[in-house]
Amino acid sequence: MPAPTHHRAQAEPAASPAVRPSAAAPVQRTGTVDRPTGLARPAAASAEAGSKAAPTVPLAGWWRRGVAAAIDYLIEVTLVVAVLLVVARGFVERLRTAYGDWLQQTIATWPAGPASLPDLPDQLVTQLSWLSTMIAVATLIYAIVFLGAWGATPGQRLLGLRVIPLPEGSESITGKLRQVDAGQAAVRLSWTRAVLRGLIWSILLSGSYLTLVLIFSVLMPLWQSRRQTVPDLMAQTIVIKRR
């Protein structure tokens, strides 16, 4: 009588179930690599980190620069007058007297019309020319000291402004430059640029023949692509707003 046969299921090992992706981690195809959707995207994270790590600083507006320049000019004139009162009081008295006499004559003849107004006396013209020259020299020293040491004059510091070198590559920019990187904004202004910038300003303030150029320079930031004046163009500088 033949021996009983055992069930084949006992002789053969049980087949292992097929491995399937977990439903809790769905797969999203990005490019050529399958990644779970729950993972962070390195490119987006690095871009966000880069934007946070590179803040920008805006260029100074025209009104803020104008107020700062007016404050600096008032300080310069005050310093010149104070020095003259100490070392050349006679010059100040002669200037005050000549200017007062001319002003009284102008007021007295004003009702008769502009044609009757008196001309400036030659002596007063000479004294005013000397005063303009002394203010120009004071402007030069003032700008060199404060721009070279701190990158800003007292008026600019009061208004939260700072003068920096024009960033490399900005010379070829065709559009408007309205802000710079914080790293570029921290670059120190060299003494050479401070001397050149102060020298151009002092020349523009030195005589009446350059009055139109001075006015043009003051108005330039209203339309210039990098908000520069004539001294800024010559010294390759820009003015930024730190606060």
NUGU-694683 format. One record per atom (N, C-alpha, C, CB): residue in one letter; y, x, z. Coordinates in steps of 0.05 Angstrom, whole numbers, padded with zeros to 5 digits, always signed. Atoms other than C-alpha are relative to their C-alpha. Glycine has a CB too. Layout:
<vexmars>
AYXZ/...
</vexmars>
This chain:
<vexmars>
M-00024+00017+00000/M+00000+00000+00000/M+00025+00018+00000/M+00000-00019+00025/P-00024-00018+00002/P+00067+00033-00021/P+00018-00002+00024/P+00016-00006-00026/A-00018-00001-00023/A+00116+00056+00032/A+00026-00016-00005/A+00007+00029+00008/P-00025+00015+00005/P+00177+00011+00042/P+00024+00018-00006/P+00006-00018+00025/T-00024-00015+00008/T+00241+00035+00010/T+00024-00008+00017/T+00007-00004-00031/H-00024+00006-00016/H+00305+00042+00050/H+00023-00009-00018/H+00009+00025+00015/H-00023+00009+00016/H+00370+00011+00028/H+00016+00023-00010/H+00018-00019+00017/R-00015-00022+00012/R+00410+00055-00019/R+00027+00004+00015/R+00005-00005-00029/A-00025-00002-00014/A+00473+00040+00022/A-00002+00019+00023/A+00010-00026+00010/Q+00003-00019-00023/Q+00443+00080+00080/Q-00002+00028-00010/Q-00024-00008+00016/A+00004-00027+00010/A+00427+00140+00036/A+00025+00011-00011/A-00022+00000-00021/E-00024-00010+00013/E+00495+00144+00001/E+00024-00003+00019/E+00005-00016-00027/P-00024+00002-00017/P+00561+00158+00038/P+00018-00022-00010/P+00014+00026+00002/A-00019+00022+00007/A+00613+00103+00040/A+00023+00012-00016/A+00009-00015+00025/A-00023-00009+00017/A+00667+00110-00013/A+00026-00003+00016/A+00001-00016-00027/S-00026+00001-00014/S+00736+00127+00016/S+00020-00017-00015/S+00012+00029+00005/P-00019+00017+00014/P+00792+00078+00001/P+00021+00017-00015/P+00014-00019+00019/A-00020-00015+00016/A+00845+00099-00051/A+00026+00002+00016/A+00006-00015-00027/V-00025-00006-00014/V+00910+00130-00024/V+00022-00013-00015/V+00004+00030+00004/R-00023+00014+00013/R+00971+00087-00038/R+00026+00007+00014/R-00005-00031+00000/P-00026-00006-00013/P+01044+00100-00025/P+00006-00021+00021/P+00023+00000-00020/S-00006+00019-00022/S+01069+00069+00039/S+00022-00018-00008/S+00009+00016+00025/A-00020+00020+00007/A+01109+00006+00032/A+00026+00005+00015/A-00010-00028+00005/A-00025-00004-00016/A+01158+00030+00085/A+00018+00021-00012/A-00008+00009+00028/A-00016-00021+00013/A+01182+00088+00041/A-00001-00003-00030/A-00010+00028+00009/P+00000+00004+00029/P+01196+00062-00029/P+00010+00025-00014/P+00017-00024-00007/V-00006-00024+00016/V+01203+00114-00083/V+00021-00007-00020/V-00025+00010-00014/Q-00021+00002+00020/Q+01265+00123-00125/Q+00000+00024-00018/Q+00028-00004+00013/R+00001-00022+00019/R+01265+00165-00188/R+00028+00010-00005/R-00014-00008-00026/T-00026-00013+00005/T+01324+00214-00192/T-00005+00024-00018/T+00014+00008+00026/G+00005-00022+00019/G+01321+00258-00254/G-00029+00001-00006/G+00010+00026+00012/T+00028-00004+00006/T+01251+00286-00259/T-00016+00001+00025/T-00004+00025-00016/V+00014-00002-00025/V+01233+00285-00185/V+00002-00027+00015/V+00011+00023+00018/D+00001+00025-00015/D+01210+00224-00145/D+00008+00007+00029/D-00028-00013-00001/R-00008-00004-00027/R+01246+00220-00078/R+00001-00027+00014/R+00027+00015+00001/P-00004+00024-00016/P+01244+00168-00023/P+00029-00007+00002/P-00013+00002+00028/T-00028+00008-00001/T+01307+00127-00020/T+00012+00005+00027/T+00003-00029-00006/G-00011-00005-00027/G+01315+00141+00055/G+00011+00027+00003/G-00022-00005+00020/L-00009-00027-00003/L+01330+00215+00043/L+00029+00002-00008/L-00017+00019-00017/A-00028-00004+00007/A+01403+00240+00040/A+00003+00014-00026/A+00015+00016+00022/R-00005-00013+00026/R+01432+00262-00026/R+00017+00025+00005/R+00015-00019-00020/P-00015-00024-00006/P+01452+00335-00020/P+00026+00003-00016/P-00018+00024-00006/A-00024-00003+00016/A+01502+00333-00078/A+00023-00016+00011/A-00006-00008-00029/A-00022+00016-00010/A+01541+00275-00050/A+00009+00010+00027/A-00010-00029+00003/A-00007-00011-00026/A+01539+00305+00020/A+00017+00025-00002/A-00024+00006+00017/S-00015-00024+00004/S+01564+00372-00005/S+00028-00006-00011/S-00014+00020-00017/A-00026+00008+00011/A+01620+00339-00045/A+00018-00011+00021/A-00003-00020-00023/E-00016+00012-00021/E+01642+00299+00015/E+00009+00022+00020/E-00016-00021+00015/A-00007-00022-00018/A+01641+00362+00059/A+00021+00017-00013/A-00025+00016+00007/G-00020-00016+00014/G+01680+00400+00006/G+00028-00012+00001/G-00008+00006-00028/S-00025+00014+00000/S+01734+00347+00003/S+00013+00001+00028/S-00003-00029-00009/K-00010-00001-00027/K+01741+00348+00079/K+00009+00028+00007/K-00020-00010+00020/A-00006-00027-00007/A+01743+00424+00081/A+00024+00011-00016/A-00024+00018-00005/A-00022-00011+00017/A+01800+00431+00029/A+00023-00020+00000/A-00010+00005-00028/P-00023+00018+00000/P+01861+00391+00052/P+00022+00012-00017/P+00010-00004+00029/T-00022-00009+00018/T+01924+00395+00010/T+00027-00005+00015/T+00000-00016-00026/V-00027+00002-00012/V+01998+00403+00027/V+00019-00007-00023/V+00008+00028+00013/P-00018+00009+00022/P+02052+00366-00014/P+00024+00019-00003/P+00009-00028+00006/L-00025-00014+00005/L+02113+00399-00045/L+00023-00016+00013/L+00004+00004-00030/A-00022+00012-00013/A+02179+00385-00012/A+00016-00017-00019/A+00019+00021+00013/G-00017+00017+00017/G+02222+00328-00038/G+00028+00010-00002/G-00001-00028+00012/W-00028-00009+00005/W+02293+00335-00064/W+00018-00005+00023/W+00010-00013-00025/W-00018+00007-00022/W+02328+00299-00007/W-00004+00018+00024/W-00004-00029+00008/R+00006-00017-00023/R+02293+00339+00047/R+00010+00029-00005/R-00031+00001+00005/R-00009-00026+00007/R+02309+00404+00011/R+00031+00001+00001/R-00010+00009-00027/G-00029+00001+00000/G+02382+00383+00002/G+00012+00000+00028/G+00009-00024-00014/V-00009+00000-00028/V+02391+00368+00076/V-00004+00027+00013/V-00015-00022+00016/A+00005-00026-00011/A+02359+00434+00095/A+00020+00021-00010/A-00028+00009-00007/A-00019-00019+00012/A+02405+00472+00047/A+00028-00005+00012/A+00001-00004-00030/A-00026+00006-00012/A+02466+00436+00075/A+00002+00011+00029/A+00006-00030+00000/I+00001-00011-00027/I+02446+00455+00146/I+00003+00031+00000/I-00026-00008+00015/D-00001-00029+00002/D+02436+00528+00126/D+00028+00009-00009/D-00020+00010-00021/Y-00026-00007+00008/Y+02503+00530+00090/Y+00021-00003+00022/Y+00009-00016-00025/L-00018+00004-00023/L+02539+00502+00151/L-00003+00023+00020/L-00005-00027+00013/I+00005-00023-00018/I+02506+00556+00194/I+00012+00025-00011/I-00030+00003+00005/E-00010-00025+00012/E+02525+00611+00146/E+00031+00001+00001/E-00009+00002-00030/V-00030+00000-00001/V+02599+00589+00142/V+00009+00004+00029/V+00010-00027-00011/T-00007-00003-00028/T+02601+00583+00218/T-00002+00030+00009/T-00017-00018+00018/L+00004-00028-00008/L+02574+00654+00226/L+00022+00017-00013/L-00028+00010-00010/V-00021-00016+00013/V+02624+00682+00175/V+00027-00004+00014/V+00002-00008-00030/V-00025+00005-00014/V+02683+00648+00209/V+00000+00013+00027/V+00005-00030+00002/A+00001-00012-00026/A+02660+00671+00277/A+00003+00031-00001/A-00027-00006+00014/V-00004-00029+00003/V+02655+00743+00253/V+00028+00007-00007/V-00020+00011-00021/L-00028-00005+00009/L+02723+00739+00219/L+00019-00003+00024/L+00008-00018-00023/L-00018+00004-00023/L+02755+00712+00283/L-00001+00024+00019/L-00008-00025+00014/V+00003-00023-00018/V+02729+00774+00319/V+00012+00025-00013/V-00029+00004+00007/V-00007-00025+00013/V+02742+00829+00268/V+00024-00003-00019/V-00023+00011-00016/A-00022+00003+00020/A+02795+00799+00221/A+00015-00026+00006/A-00010+00001-00029/R-00014+00025-00007/R+02834+00745+00258/R+00025-00004-00018/R+00008+00001+00029/G-00023+00003+00017/G+02896+00760+00215/G-00006-00013-00027/G+00013+00027-00004/F+00008+00012+00026/F+02858+00742+00151/F-00004-00030+00003/F-00026+00014-00010/V+00005+00028-00004/V+02837+00676+00181/V+00026-00015+00003/V-00018-00004+00025/E-00026+00013-00004/E+02908+00660+00202/E+00015-00003-00026/E+00017+00015+00020/R-00013+00002+00026/R+02936+00676+00133/R-00012-00020-00018/R+00000+00028-00013/L+00014+00019+00016/L+02883+00635+00100/L+00006-00029+00009/L-00030+00005+00000/R-00006+00026-00011/R+02895+00576+00146/R+00029-00009-00007/R-00004+00000+00030/T-00028+00007+00006/T+02970+00579+00135/T+00004-00007-00029/T+00019+00023+00009/A-00004+00004+00028/A+02967+00585+00060/A-00014-00026-00009/A-00012+00024-00016/Y+00014+00025+00008/Y+02916+00529+00054/Y+00014-00024+00011/Y-00029+00001+00010/G-00014+00023-00012/G+02955+00484+00101/G+00026-00007-00015/G+00008+00006+00029/D-00024+00005+00016/D+03020+00493+00061/D-00007-00013-00027/D+00015+00027-00005/W+00007+00012+00025/W+02985+00478-00004/W-00009-00029+00003/W-00023+00016-00014/L+00010+00027-00005/L+02951+00416+00026/L+00024-00019+00005/L-00019+00000+00023/Q-00023+00017-00006/Q+03018+00389+00052/Q+00015-00006-00026/Q+00018+00014+00020/Q-00013+00004+00025/Q+03050+00398-00017/Q-00016-00020-00017/Q+00004+00026-00015/T+00017+00018+00016/T+02991+00363-00050/T+00003-00029+00010/T-00029+00009+00002/I-00003+00027-00011/I+02996+00303-00003/I+00027-00012-00006/I-00005+00000+00031/A-00027+00010+00004/A+03071+00299-00012/A+00005-00009-00029/A+00021+00021+00007/T-00004+00006+00029/T+03068+00298-00089/T-00022-00018-00011/T+00001+00026-00016/W+00022+00017+00011/W+03005+00255-00095/W+00010-00026-00012/W-00020-00005+00023/P-00009+00025+00012/P+03043+00189-00106/P+00012+00003-00028/P+00020-00013+00018/A-00013-00004+00026/A+03078+00219-00167/A-00021+00003-00023/A+00017+00024+00000/G+00021-00002+00020/G+03011+00227-00203/G-00013+00028-00001/G+00011-00006-00027/P+00014-00026+00001/P+02961+00283-00217/P+00015+00022-00014/P-00027-00003-00014/A-00015-00020+00014/A+03008+00319-00264/A+00019+00016+00018/A+00015-00012-00024/S-00020-00013-00018/S+03056+00335-00207/S-00013+00016+00023/S+00018-00021+00011/L+00014-00014-00022/L+03003+00366-00161/L+00004+00030-00003/L-00030-00007+00000/P-00005-00029+00002/P+03017+00439-00144/P-00026+00015-00005/P+00013+00010+00026/D+00023-00017+00004/D+02971+00494-00167/D-00005+00017+00025/D+00005+00019-00024/L+00006-00017-00023/L+02936+00539-00118/L+00016+00026-00003/L-00031+00006+00001/P-00015-00026+00000/P+02980+00599-00100/P-00020+00023-00005/P+00015+00005+00026/D+00017-00023+00006/D+02953+00666-00124/D-00011+00012+00026/D+00016+00021-00015/Q+00009-00011-00025/Q+02949+00690-00052/Q-00023-00016+00011/Q+00024+00001+00020/L+00021+00017-00010/L+02907+00631-00032/L-00025+00003-00017/L+00009-00029+00001/V+00024-00005+00018/V+02861+00641-00093/V-00014+00025+00008/V+00009+00000-00029/T+00012-00026-00007/T+02851+00713-00073/T-00015-00002+00027/T+00021+00022+00002/Q+00012+00003-00026/Q+02836+00695-00001/Q-00026-00017-00001/Q+00019-00013+00020/L+00024+00017+00003/L+02787+00640-00021/L-00022+00016-00015/L+00007-00025-00016/S+00020-00017+00014/S+02752+00690-00068/S-00013+00019+00020/S+00013+00015-00023/W+00012-00017-00020/W+02743+00738-00011/W-00018-00015+00019/W+00022+00014+00016/L+00016+00016-00018/L+02717+00683+00034/L-00026-00008-00014/L+00015-00026+00008/S+00024+00007+00014/S+02667+00661-00020/S-00019+00024-00002/S+00007-00009-00028/T+00016-00024+00001/T+02644+00733-00027/T-00014+00006+00027/T+00017+00024-00008/M+00012-00005-00026/M+02633+00740+00048/M-00022-00021+00006/M+00022-00002+00022/I+00021+00020-00004/I+02594+00674+00050/I-00024+00007-00017/I+00011-00028-00008/A+00023-00008+00017/A+02551+00699-00008/A-00016+00023+00012/A+00010+00008-00028/V+00014-00022-00014/V+02536+00763+00030/V-00015-00010+00024/V+00020+00022+00008/A+00014+00012-00023/A+02519+00723+00092/A-00025-00015-00009/A+00019-00018+00015/T+00023+00015+00011/T+02473+00679+00049/T-00023+00019-00006/T+00008-00016-00025/L+00020-00020+00007/L+02437+00741+00024/L-00015+00010+00024/L+00012+00023-00016/I+00012-00010-00025/I+02426+00770+00093/I-00016-00021+00014/I+00021+00012+00019/Y+00013+00023-00013/Y+02408+00702+00122/Y-00027-00006-00013/Y+00019-00025-00002/A+00025+00007+00014/A+02356+00688+00068/A-00021+00022+00003/A+00005-00005-00030/I+00019-00022-00002/I+02324+00757+00070/I-00013+00001+00028/I+00014+00027-00006/V+00010-00002-00028/V+02317+00758+00146/V-00020-00023+00006/V+00023-00001+00020/F+00017+00022-00008/F+02289+00688+00155/F-00023-00006-00019/F+00017-00025+00002/L+00022+00004+00019/L+02248+00681+00091/L-00020+00022+00002/L+00011-00002-00029/G+00019-00022-00002/G+02218+00750+00098/G-00016+00000+00026/G+00015+00026-00002/A+00014+00000-00026/A+02201+00742+00172/A-00016-00025+00005/A+00021+00003+00022/W+00013+00025-00007/W+02182+00668+00177/W-00006-00017-00024/W+00017-00015+00019/G+00006+00017+00023/G+02179+00641+00106/G+00017-00025-00002/G-00028-00007+00000/A-00017+00024+00000/A+02233+00590+00121/A+00026+00006+00015/A-00014-00024+00013/T-00026-00003-00014/T+02307+00588+00140/T+00000-00020+00023/T+00023-00005-00020/P-00002+00019-00022/P+02329+00551+00203/P+00001-00029-00009/P+00023+00006+00017/G-00002+00027+00011/G+02348+00490+00162/G-00027-00010-00011/G+00020-00002-00022/Q+00026+00007+00011/Q+02280+00490+00127/Q-00020-00005+00023/Q-00010+00021-00019/R+00018+00004-00023/R+02243+00498+00193/R+00006-00026+00014/R+00002+00024+00019/L-00008+00025-00014/L+02282+00440+00223/L-00010-00024-00016/L+00030-00001+00003/L+00010+00022+00017/L+02261+00396+00164/L-00029+00002-00006/L+00016-00001-00026/G+00028-00003+00004/G+02189+00420+00165/G-00008+00011-00027/G-00013-00026+00003/L+00005-00012+00027/L+02193+00461+00100/L-00008+00029+00003/L+00025-00003-00018/R+00007-00028+00001/R+02166+00529+00080/R-00001+00009-00029/R-00028+00004+00014/V+00000-00012+00027/V+02174+00575+00020/V-00024+00017-00003/V+00027+00016-00005/I+00025-00015+00005/I+02110+00604-00009/I+00001+00010-00029/I-00025-00017+00005/P+00002-00009+00028/P+02092+00644-00072/P-00012-00022-00017/P-00016+00026-00001/L+00012+00019+00019/L+02075+00603-00133/L-00029+00007-00003/L+00015+00001-00027/P+00029-00006+00002/P+01998+00597-00133/P-00007+00011-00028/P-00016-00024+00006/E+00009-00012+00026/E+01963+00639-00187/E-00011-00022-00018/E-00021+00022+00006/G+00009+00019+00020/G+01951+00600-00250/G+00019-00024-00004/G-00027-00010+00007/S-00019+00022+00002/S+02007+00550-00237/S+00020+00004-00022/S+00014-00004+00027/E-00019-00005+00021/E+02050+00584-00289/E-00008-00014-00026/E+00003+00030-00005/S+00009+00012+00025/S+02007+00553-00344/S-00004-00030+00002/S-00026+00014-00008/I+00004+00028-00004/I+02005+00483-00315/I+00021-00015-00017/I+00002-00008+00030/T-00019+00016+00016/T+02035+00433-00365/T+00009-00025+00014/T-00013-00007-00026/G-00008+00024-00015/G+02035+00373-00318/G+00016+00007+00025/G-00024-00016+00007/K-00015-00004-00024/K+02071+00364-00252/K-00018+00010+00022/K+00013-00026+00008/L+00014-00010-00024/L+02049+00404-00191/L+00012-00013+00024/L+00001+00031+00001/R-00011+00015-00023/R+02057+00360-00130/R-00012+00008+00027/R-00003-00029-00005/Q+00012-00009-00026/Q+02011+00392-00078/Q-00017+00025-00005/Q-00019-00023+00011/V+00016-00025+00001/V+01974+00457-00063/V-00021-00001+00022/V+00018+00025+00002/D+00021-00002-00020/D+01912+00474-00024/D+00012+00012+00026/D-00024+00018-00010/A-00009-00009-00026/A+01921+00488+00050/A-00002+00031+00002/A-00016-00012+00023/G+00002-00029+00000/G+01897+00559+00039/G+00022+00014-00015/G-00027+00009-00013/Q-00023-00011+00015/Q+01950+00572-00014/Q+00026-00005+00016/Q+00002-00014-00027/A-00024+00005-00016/A+02002+00540+00032/A+00004+00019+00023/A-00001-00029+00011/A-00001-00019-00022/A+01986+00592+00085/A+00007+00028-00009/A-00025+00000+00016/V-00005-00026+00010/V+02001+00651+00040/V+00029+00009+00008/V-00003+00001-00031/R-00025-00010-00010/R+02058+00694+00068/R+00018+00008-00024/R-00004+00023+00019/L-00019-00008+00020/L+02121+00704+00026/L+00007+00030+00004/L+00026-00017+00002/S-00006-00029-00002/S+02132+00778+00010/S+00030+00005+00003/S-00011+00014-00025/W-00028-00008-00003/W+02196+00814+00026/W+00014+00002-00027/W+00003+00026+00016/T-00012-00002+00027/T+02207+00827-00048/T+00009-00026-00010/T-00020+00013-00019/R-00008+00027+00009/R+02207+00753-00064/R+00023-00011+00017/R-00025-00019+00001/A-00022+00009-00017/A+02251+00739-00004/A+00027+00012-00008/A-00006+00006+00029/V-00024-00013+00008/V+02302+00790-00027/V+00010-00011-00027/V-00004+00030-00003/L-00007+00010+00026/L+02301+00765-00099/L+00011-00028+00001/L-00023+00001-00019/R-00009+00028-00002/R+02307+00692-00080/R+00027-00002+00014/R-00021-00017+00016/G-00026+00000-00014/G+02364+00705-00031/G+00022+00012-00017/G-00002+00016+00026/L-00019-00012+00017/L+02399+00749-00082/L+00010-00019-00021/L-00011+00025-00014/I-00008+00019+00020/I+02399+00695-00135/I+00018-00022+00012/I-00024-00013-00014/W-00016+00020-00013/W+02426+00643-00086/W+00028+00011+00007/W-00013-00009+00026/S-00026-00012-00007/S+02481+00691-00063/S+00018+00004-00025/S-00003+00026+00014/I-00015-00003+00025/I+02502+00704-00135/I+00011-00027-00009/I-00017+00012-00022/L-00010+00026+00008/L+02507+00630-00150/L+00022-00010+00018/L-00024-00020+00001/L-00021+00008-00019/L+02551+00621-00088/L+00024+00018-00001/L-00011-00001+00028/S-00020-00021-00003/S+02595+00681-00102/S+00026-00006-00016/S-00011+00025-00010/G-00025+00004+00015/G+02645+00653-00153/G+00000-00027-00014/G+00002+00021-00021/S-00004+00026+00012/S+02674+00591-00186/S-00012-00001-00029/S+00029-00007-00001/Y+00010+00000+00027/Y+02649+00613-00255/Y-00029-00010-00001/Y+00003+00027-00012/L+00028+00008-00001/L+02578+00598-00233/L-00005-00027+00014/L-00017+00021+00015/T+00002+00026-00014/T+02593+00530-00201/T-00019-00019-00016/T+00027-00012+00004/L+00017+00018+00016/L+02561+00492-00259/L-00030+00008+00001/L+00009-00001-00030/V+00028-00009-00002/V+02498+00535-00256/V-00011-00006+00028/V-00001+00031-00004/L+00008+00007-00027/L+02496+00524-00180/L-00008-00030+00002/L+00022+00007+00020/I+00006+00029-00001/I+02500+00448-00189/I-00026-00006-00016/I+00024-00015-00012/F+00024+00004+00016/F+02447+00451-00244/F-00025+00009+00016/F+00002+00016-00026/S+00023-00010-00016/S+02401+00492-00198/S-00007-00019+00022/S+00007+00028+00011/V+00005+00019-00022/V+02410+00444-00140/V-00014-00025-00009/V+00027-00007+00014/L+00012+00024+00010/L+02391+00385-00184/L-00027+00004-00014/L+00019-00013-00019/M+00025-00006+00015/M+02332+00419-00219/M-00025-00013+00012/M-00004+00029-00002/P+00025+00011-00010/P+02277+00396-00170/P-00004-00030-00006/P+00000+00003+00030/L+00003+00028+00006/L+02291+00324-00191/L-00017-00004-00025/L+00027-00013-00005/W+00015+00003+00025/W+02258+00336-00259/W-00019+00024-00006/W+00018-00004-00023/Q+00017-00024+00006/Q+02226+00406-00257/Q-00029-00006+00009/Q+00011+00025+00014/S+00028+00008-00004/S+02150+00402-00260/S-00011+00011+00027/S-00017+00011-00022/R+00009-00011-00026/R+02141+00445-00197/R+00022-00001+00021/R-00010+00029-00003/R-00023+00004-00018/R+02206+00423-00163/R+00013+00026+00008/R-00010-00015+00026/Q-00012-00026-00005/Q+02236+00492-00169/Q+00030+00000-00008/Q-00014+00021-00016/T-00028-00006+00007/T+02309+00514-00170/T+00000+00026-00016/T+00018+00002+00026/V-00002-00025+00015/V+02336+00573-00209/V-00010+00024+00017/V+00029+00005-00008/P+00012-00022-00016/P+02322+00621-00150/P-00030-00001+00002/P+00012+00000+00027/D+00030+00002-00001/D+02251+00593-00146/D-00012+00010-00025/D-00008-00030+00005/L+00011-00009+00025/L+02239+00605-00219/L+00001+00031-00003/L+00016-00012-00024/M-00003-00029+00002/M+02266+00677-00215/M-00019+00014+00019/M+00029+00008+00006/A+00017-00012-00020/A+02226+00693-00152/A-00028-00010+00000/A+00012-00004+00028/Q+00027+00012+00002/Q+02164+00652-00171/Q-00009-00011+00027/Q-00020+00021-00011/T+00006+00012-00026/T+02166+00611-00107/T+00001-00031-00003/T+00019+00009+00021/I-00002+00029-00003/I+02157+00537-00088/I+00005-00006+00029/I-00026-00014-00011/V-00006+00009-00027/V+02177+00498-00027/V-00019-00023+00007/V+00029-00009+00003/I+00020+00020-00009/I+02124+00457+00011/I+00010-00014+00025/I-00028+00013+00004/K-00006+00015-00024/K+02128+00405+00066/K-00024+00003+00019/K+00005-00030-00007/R+00021-00005-00019/R+02088+00427+00126/R-00004-00023+00019/R+00007+00024+00016/R+00003+00024-00017/R+02100+00363+00166/R+00019-00022-00009/R+00005+00008+00030/
</vexmars>
